[in-house]
Amino acid sequence: MSKTSETANTPDVVITSFGYLHDAPPADQDITLDLRRHFRDPHVTPGLRYLTAHDEEVREAVRNTAGIPELVAATTAAVLAYRTGPSAAQHQVKVASGCAGGLHRAGSVALELATALTELGLTVQVVHRDIDRDVVDRTATGEAVADPEPVTYSWEITLQYPSLSGHGNDVLTLGGTHKVRPGDTRTATREAIRNAITQQRPETRNASVLHFTLDPEQL
């Protein structure tokens, strides 16, 4: 059983994700991370806006944001420093991870940090304070975010799937164009294309992707 648990008894570290737009940051924290200004908000990507850190697409987008791996590593080191203090045995280390709405960056960083600390042998409790709240209307809060203009990319994908004849596999290669908003991940783009193909060709629902290209390679 993983040590990262929302029901762990007296964990070494408690990490709370939250959104500044909902309420004040959690009180009495040893470390508070404010992710609002320095790291790209997945909220600006329509395909991610209504997902949360519970979804791999969001976690991947945050994980691949410049500076996030370094921040997680630095925070891990800070937590270990707290754990070496003379009163460490009597006190949990409390970390708060905050972004605007608490749905994307805060939760993803909390989970990345929890994984890193668990791998070092610490017990970790993760609390997502605001992750189940509705998406905040940024216009109403005065923090409107303009969506970047989409860019048209050409794509080609090769799929392999069981033949309808019941003998062997069929291979299908398709290509076309797809509008993508800057910052969308290649994974999200590939899945969008896969979903569109599946709607047109239901027999490819369980297909394996043998090849996928996106031009220009900017995602």
C-alpha positions as CSV (number, residue, x, y, z in Angstrom):
1,M,0.0,0.0,0.0
2,S,1.3,3.4,-0.9
3,K,2.4,5.7,1.9
4,T,0.8,8.6,0.1
5,S,-2.7,8.4,1.5
6,E,-5.5,10.7,2.4
7,T,-6.2,8.5,5.4
8,A,-2.6,8.1,6.7
9,N,-2.3,8.1,10.5
10,T,0.0,10.8,11.7
11,P,1.8,11.4,8.4
12,D,5.2,13.0,8.3
13,V,4.1,15.6,5.8
14,V,0.6,17.1,5.1
15,I,0.3,18.8,1.7
16,T,-2.8,20.9,1.0
17,S,-3.7,22.2,-2.4
18,F,-6.0,25.3,-2.6
19,G,-7.2,28.1,-4.8
20,Y,-6.7,31.8,-3.8
21,L,-9.9,32.8,-5.5
22,H,-12.0,30.6,-3.1
23,D,-10.6,31.5,0.3
24,A,-7.4,32.5,2.2
25,P,-4.5,30.2,2.1
26,P,-4.4,27.5,4.8
27,A,-3.1,28.8,8.1
28,D,-0.1,27.6,10.1
29,Q,1.9,26.2,7.1
30,D,5.6,25.7,7.1
31,I,5.9,26.2,3.4
32,T,3.4,27.9,1.0
33,L,3.9,27.7,-2.7
34,D,2.2,30.5,-4.8
35,L,2.0,29.2,-8.3
36,R,-0.2,31.9,-9.8
37,R,2.2,34.3,-11.5
38,H,5.2,32.2,-12.5
39,F,3.7,29.1,-14.1
40,R,1.3,28.7,-17.0
41,D,-2.3,28.1,-16.0
42,P,-3.9,25.1,-17.8
43,H,-7.2,27.0,-17.4
44,V,-6.3,28.9,-20.6
45,T,-6.4,25.6,-22.5
46,P,-10.1,24.9,-23.3
47,G,-9.4,21.1,-23.4
48,L,-8.0,21.2,-19.9
49,R,-10.2,23.9,-18.3
50,Y,-12.9,21.6,-16.9
51,L,-10.5,18.9,-15.9
52,T,-8.5,18.8,-12.6
53,A,-5.3,17.4,-11.1
54,H,-7.2,14.1,-10.8
55,D,-6.8,13.8,-14.6
56,E,-3.5,12.7,-16.1
57,E,-3.7,15.2,-19.0
58,V,-3.6,18.1,-16.4
59,R,-0.8,16.5,-14.4
60,E,1.2,16.0,-17.5
61,A,0.7,19.6,-18.6
62,V,1.8,20.9,-15.2
63,R,4.7,18.4,-14.9
64,N,6.1,19.6,-18.2
65,T,5.8,23.3,-17.4
66,A,9.2,24.9,-17.3
67,G,10.4,25.4,-13.7
68,I,7.9,22.9,-12.1
69,P,10.4,20.0,-11.8
70,E,12.9,22.3,-10.2
71,L,10.3,23.7,-7.8
72,V,9.2,20.3,-6.7
73,A,12.9,19.3,-6.2
74,A,13.6,22.4,-4.2
75,T,10.5,22.0,-2.1
76,T,11.4,18.3,-1.4
77,A,14.8,19.5,-0.2
78,A,13.1,22.1,2.0
79,V,10.8,19.5,3.6
80,L,13.8,17.3,4.3
81,A,15.5,20.2,6.0
82,Y,12.5,20.7,8.2
83,R,12.6,17.0,9.0
84,T,16.1,17.3,10.3
85,G,15.3,19.9,12.9
86,P,15.5,19.1,16.6
87,S,11.7,19.0,17.0
88,A,11.0,17.1,13.8
89,A,9.7,14.1,15.7
90,Q,7.0,16.2,17.4
91,H,5.8,18.2,14.4
92,Q,4.5,17.4,11.0
93,V,5.8,19.4,8.1
94,K,2.9,21.3,6.5
95,V,3.0,22.4,2.9
96,A,0.4,24.4,1.0
97,S,0.3,24.5,-2.8
98,G,-1.9,27.3,-4.2
99,C,-3.0,28.6,-7.6
100,A,-5.9,30.7,-8.8
101,G,-8.7,28.2,-8.7
102,G,-7.1,25.2,-7.0
103,L,-8.1,22.8,-9.8
104,H,-4.9,22.4,-11.9
105,R,-1.5,23.6,-10.8
106,A,-1.9,23.4,-7.1
107,G,-3.2,19.9,-7.1
108,S,-0.7,18.7,-9.6
109,V,2.2,20.1,-7.8
110,A,0.9,18.7,-4.5
111,L,0.7,15.2,-6.1
112,E,4.2,15.5,-7.6
113,L,5.6,16.6,-4.3
114,A,3.9,13.8,-2.5
115,T,5.3,11.2,-4.9
116,A,8.8,12.6,-4.5
117,L,8.6,12.5,-0.7
118,T,7.0,9.1,-0.6
119,E,9.9,7.7,-2.7
120,L,12.2,9.0,0.0
121,G,10.4,7.0,2.7
122,L,8.2,9.7,4.2
123,T,4.5,9.2,4.9
124,V,2.4,11.9,3.2
125,Q,-1.2,13.0,3.4
126,V,-2.6,15.0,0.5
127,V,-5.7,17.3,1.0
128,H,-7.3,19.0,-2.0
129,R,-9.3,21.8,-0.4
130,D,-10.8,23.3,-3.6
131,I,-10.4,20.7,-6.4
132,D,-14.0,19.8,-6.5
133,R,-15.3,23.4,-6.7
134,D,-16.7,24.8,-9.9
135,V,-14.4,26.5,-12.4
136,V,-14.1,30.1,-11.5
137,D,-15.4,32.7,-14.0
138,R,-12.2,34.8,-14.4
139,T,-14.2,37.7,-16.0
140,A,-16.3,38.0,-12.9
141,T,-13.3,38.1,-10.6
142,G,-11.4,40.6,-12.8
143,E,-8.8,38.0,-13.7
144,A,-10.0,37.3,-17.3
145,V,-7.7,35.2,-19.3
146,A,-7.8,35.4,-23.1
147,D,-7.4,32.1,-24.9
148,P,-4.4,32.0,-27.2
149,E,-5.3,31.8,-30.9
150,P,-5.2,28.3,-32.2
151,V,-2.6,27.2,-34.7
152,T,-3.3,24.7,-37.5
153,Y,-1.0,21.6,-37.6
154,S,-0.8,18.8,-40.0
155,W,-0.8,15.3,-38.6
156,E,-0.4,11.7,-39.6
157,I,-1.3,8.6,-37.5
158,T,-1.0,4.9,-38.1
159,L,-3.3,2.5,-36.2
160,Q,-3.3,-1.2,-35.9
161,Y,-6.4,-3.0,-34.8
162,P,-8.0,-6.5,-35.0
163,S,-9.4,-7.2,-38.5
164,L,-13.2,-7.4,-38.8
165,S,-12.7,-10.7,-40.6
166,G,-11.3,-12.1,-37.4
167,H,-8.0,-13.0,-38.9
168,G,-4.9,-11.0,-38.0
169,N,-4.7,-7.2,-37.8
170,D,-5.6,-4.3,-40.1
171,V,-3.3,-1.2,-40.4
172,L,-4.8,2.2,-41.1
173,T,-2.9,5.4,-41.9
174,L,-4.7,8.7,-41.9
175,G,-3.7,12.3,-42.0
176,G,-5.1,15.8,-42.0
177,T,-5.0,19.1,-40.1
178,H,-6.0,19.9,-36.6
179,K,-6.3,23.2,-34.8
180,V,-4.3,23.3,-31.6
181,R,-4.0,26.0,-29.0
182,P,-0.4,26.8,-28.1
183,G,0.7,25.0,-25.0
184,D,-1.6,21.9,-25.5
185,T,0.4,18.7,-25.0
186,R,1.1,16.3,-27.8
187,T,-0.7,13.6,-25.8
188,A,-3.9,15.7,-25.6
189,T,-3.7,16.4,-29.3
190,R,-3.1,12.8,-30.2
191,E,-6.1,11.7,-28.1
192,A,-8.3,14.3,-29.7
193,I,-7.4,13.0,-33.1
194,R,-7.9,9.4,-31.9
195,N,-11.3,10.2,-30.6
196,A,-12.3,11.9,-33.8
197,I,-11.2,8.8,-35.8
198,T,-13.0,6.5,-33.5
199,Q,-16.3,8.4,-34.0
200,Q,-15.9,7.9,-37.8
201,R,-14.3,4.4,-37.6
202,P,-15.7,2.5,-34.5
203,E,-13.6,-0.6,-35.4
204,T,-10.5,1.4,-34.4
205,R,-11.7,1.9,-30.8
206,N,-9.1,-0.5,-29.3
207,A,-6.4,0.3,-31.9
208,S,-2.7,0.6,-31.0
209,V,-0.9,3.7,-32.3
210,L,2.1,2.6,-34.4
211,H,3.1,6.1,-35.5
212,F,2.1,9.7,-34.8
213,T,3.6,12.9,-36.2
214,L,2.6,16.5,-35.8
215,D,4.0,19.2,-38.0
216,P,5.4,21.6,-37.0
217,E,6.7,19.9,-33.9
218,Q,6.0,22.7,-31.5
219,L,4.0,21.0,-28.8
